Amino acid sequence: MKVLVLGGCGIQGRAALYELSRNPMIEQVMSADIQPDLIHSFDFLDTAKIQSIRLNAGDSNALTSIMEDSFDVVLDFLPPQYIRTVAQAAIARGVHLVNTNYAHDLLDLDPAAKGKNIAILPECGLDPGIDLILYHHSLQYFDEVSRLDSYCGGIPEKSACDNPLNYKISWNMQAVLKSQVREAKLIADREVVRIPSEDQHENRFVHTIEWPGLGTLEAIPNGDAVHYADLLHIREHLTDSGRYSLRWPGWCSFWHPMKKLGFLGDRPIRGLSREVSPLEMVAKLLEPQLQYKKDEKDLCVMLNEVEGLRKGQRQLMTCSLFIQRDLETGLMAMSMGVAYPACIAAEMIVNGEITARGVLSPAKDIPSDLFLARLRERGIQVTEKFASSNGRMKS
């Protein structure tokens, strides 16, 4: 199996290289990155099967050219603005593609991908990714679903909370900030509710949950739960559904006034010597202040809750996972949580364990039991629990 990794030297790409380098099924890995020489600084990485090449992702011809016929699958860890260009290049070359970003800009490419008999699998990281596979996994246990809620967050361990935000960067600061200006859509009392981006951090759906061993976490609506309810064909009996980001308490009280004052705006600030947006300015200001020290851990926490009728009784199923940074390799929990699912899915496509073609979704096209077993082999354990339920109130 030969794999091309786009963005291989990035924070998520290097976790993919680590995973692929240890897989005996992998014969060759090509890492394409704008800074290819960074690979020599990864002391934890066995590069015997890995070659490195420079890639300018803004050059669509270069993307198409690099996807040679010899590759079985492409893993894309480039920034989200390249998702469509990469998909078009994969279709032109007729090579399978796995991506970790949201897929809304790719759905119209489904006929072209089917015409080339390839699988394009976006949204296959942590969130989106594992959470969607857990949707698929959980629904098989229920005859009827009335509530589907998903929670996920990347946070520092308590001892690393040494700044006013109680937050540090485990992926990309601009991406973090852009996620703070994303509208949310959820279902409440059977009605679709749209939460504009400006109200994301102050609305009646912001609540807290208790995480064993961690304590209280703040849950913020951030995503389109309605889209996945429709995709899974469960709207008929669904009363409530939301997708929530998890942070240490205080996140909303910090960002709500900052947004109201325009600090996350995307229009250039007038009067400066060069064009720069408030969001860009905030990202540049915060990024160096929110870095993890070598002995500090980031944590990924995920909780899916499905409530409905099972075997004639009303039950609640919870699926949870907890990932922490590997201090031996330095790989972030977030990096492993995003990269490992993509690597597993790529292997499943090439092996014929994922048979569908076109633009796919982890919420319906990945055999969930097999995927979760592979995830467990890589040290990421999903814990499942069932309980009788009369409905749960959010605090």
Order of alpha helices (4+ residues) and beta strands (2+ residues): beta-alpha-beta-beta-alpha-beta-alpha-beta-alpha-beta-alpha-beta-alpha-beta-beta-beta-beta-alpha-beta-alpha-alpha-beta-beta-alpha-beta-alpha-beta
